[in-house]
Amino acid sequence: MRETHHAVSALRRELAELMIADEWDRDAIMAKLDEISAVEDRQKKAFAEAFIAVMEGLPVEQRKALFEVVRDHHERREERREKRRRHGEKRGGADFPPPPPSED
């Protein structure tokens, strides 16, 4: 996985160079984006296959318990995000403008 991360990072640097080149080369940029997507897709598939292999080895009660932990984690994370939104808190100290109003 680490080597895949390094490969994607290198491809993104190459993409950045294409994006700031004196000559705009749409085909080269699209090809680089396709290359990045292919590596990321392989990485996602490898993760999914490893995850499924682990899950297959667990009894149903352990699978349910694991998903309960994951669900609780996601719910707590969303609660923290919502609390920050309500209180106007920012992460990372960056002074970004507020998001546009929702169009509900």
C-alpha positions in Angstrom: 0.0 0.0 0.0 2.8 2.4 0.8 4.4 2.0 -2.6 1.0 2.7 -4.2 0.7 5.9 -2.1 4.1 7.0 -3.3 3.2 6.1 -6.9 0.0 8.2 -6.7 2.0 11.1 -5.2 4.5 11.0 -8.0 1.7 10.9 -10.6 0.0 13.9 -9.0 3.3 15.8 -9.1 3.6 14.9 -12.8 0.0 16.1 -13.3 0.8 19.4 -11.5 3.7 19.9 -13.9 1.4 19.3 -16.9 -1.1 21.8 -15.5 1.4 24.6 -15.2 3.4 23.9 -18.4 3.7 26.7 -20.9 1.9 24.6 -23.5 -1.5 23.3 -22.5 -1.8 19.6 -23.4 -5.3 18.4 -22.6 -4.6 14.9 -23.9 -1.6 14.5 -21.7 -3.5 15.8 -18.7 -6.4 13.5 -19.3 -4.0 10.6 -19.7 -2.3 11.4 -16.5 -5.7 11.6 -14.7 -6.6 8.2 -16.2 -3.2 6.8 -14.9 -3.9 8.2 -11.4 -7.4 6.7 -11.4 -6.1 3.3 -12.5 -3.6 3.2 -9.6 -6.3 4.4 -7.1 -8.8 1.8 -8.4 -6.2 -1.0 -8.0 -5.5 0.2 -4.5 -9.3 0.3 -3.6 -9.7 -3.2 -5.0 -6.8 -4.6 -3.1 -8.2 -3.0 0.1 -11.7 -4.4 -0.6 -10.3 -7.9 -1.2 -8.2 -7.8 2.0 -11.2 -6.5 4.0 -13.5 -9.3 2.6 -10.9 -11.9 3.3 -10.7 -10.8 7.0 -14.5 -10.6 7.3 -15.0 -14.0 5.8 -12.9 -15.5 8.7 -15.1 -13.9 11.4 -18.1 -15.4 12.9 -21.4 -13.5 12.3 -21.4 -12.1 15.9 -17.9 -10.6 15.5 -18.9 -9.1 12.1 -21.9 -7.5 13.7 -19.9 -6.2 16.6 -17.3 -4.7 14.3 -19.9 -2.9 12.2 -21.5 -1.6 15.4 -18.2 -0.1 16.4 -17.7 1.4 13.0 -21.3 2.8 12.9 -20.8 4.4 16.4 -17.5 5.9 15.3 -19.1 7.5 12.2 -22.0 8.8 14.2 -19.7 10.4 16.8 -17.6 12.0 14.1 -20.7 13.4 12.4 -21.9 14.8 15.8 -18.6 16.5 16.3 -18.7 18.0 12.8 -22.2 19.3 13.3 -21.3 20.8 16.7 -18.4 22.6 15.0 -20.7 23.9 12.3 -23.2 25.2 14.8 -20.5 27.0 16.7 -18.6 28.3 13.7 -15.4 26.5 14.6 -12.8 25.9 12.0 -10.3 23.0 11.7 -6.6 23.6 11.0 -6.7 27.2 11.9 -7.2 28.3 8.3 -9.4 31.3 7.8 -11.6 30.1 5.0 -14.8 31.8 4.0 -18.1 30.2 5.1 -19.7 27.7 2.8 -22.5 29.1 0.5 -26.0 28.8 1.9 -27.7 25.6 1.1 -30.4 25.7 -1.5 -33.0 23.5 0.2 
